[in-house]
Amino acid sequence: MPLADQIRKFVLDNYICPARKRKARYVDIRVGDVHASMRLHNRLPAVCAALGSNKFEDICAVQRVTIQGPLNGANTDFIYRI
């Protein structure tokens, strides 16, 4: 499975689904947290690309509200409406 698909699945399983169970309206995903949890090395741009893709929004049935922080950095936050 390509890395982008692995990242999308990881975020869906570990961020989106738990937020839905909590009945949250929004979820804030920090790229550095995903990167560290998946034990990736030098893949911050790949995490940003996976989270910023339309495919991610379609697969997870979410809508991106905003992106905060530096582009392609550990402190980049993606905020989605669930």
N, C-alpha and C positions, 0 to 999 in steps of 0.2 A: 504494500500500500504506500502510495507517495506520502512524503512528509506532510504536505499541506492537508491531506485527508486525515492523517493521524492527529494533527493539531486540532482540526475541526471536531473530530470525534471526541478527543480529550476534553475540549472546552464544552461541548454539548453534554457529556456525561458528568463533568465536575463543576460546571458553573450554571449552565442553562437549566438543566433538569432540576437540580436542587433549588434554584430560584423559583421555578414554576411550582414546586412542591410547597414552598413557603408562601406562594401566592404573591410574590414580589412583582411589581410592575416594571421595574428596571433592574438591569444587572450591569455592574461595572467590572470590567476585566482588565487587569494590569498585565501588560505583555511580559514583564520580568517575572511575575509570579508563575505564569504559564510556562515560560522558558525554564525556570528553575525546577518546577514540579515535574516536568517531562525529562529533566536532566539533559537538556540540549546544550550544545556548546557552539557559540558564534552563530546562532540561528535566529537572532532577534528580528532581522528583516523578514525571515520566512514566517515567523509568528504574526508579525504585523500584516503581511500580505494575506495570510490565511484568514485572519480576523476581519480584514478590510474588504474581503471579496463579497460579491453578490451571491456567490455560491454558498458561503457561510450563512448569510441571511436567509436564503431559500431553504437550506437543509435544516436550520434550527428554528425556522419560522419566527424570526426576530426582525426588528427594524433598528438600524443604527441611528442613534440620536446625535452623537458627537464623538469626536476623537480629541483628546486633550493630551498635551505634552509634546515632546519632541517626536519627529517622525522616525520610525524604525529604532526606537530606543526602549530600554527596560522600563522607563517611567511613562510610557505611552499608555493611556487609558482609553479603552473602547467602551462606550456606554450604549446599551441596547434597550429598546422597549420590548418587553416580552408579550 
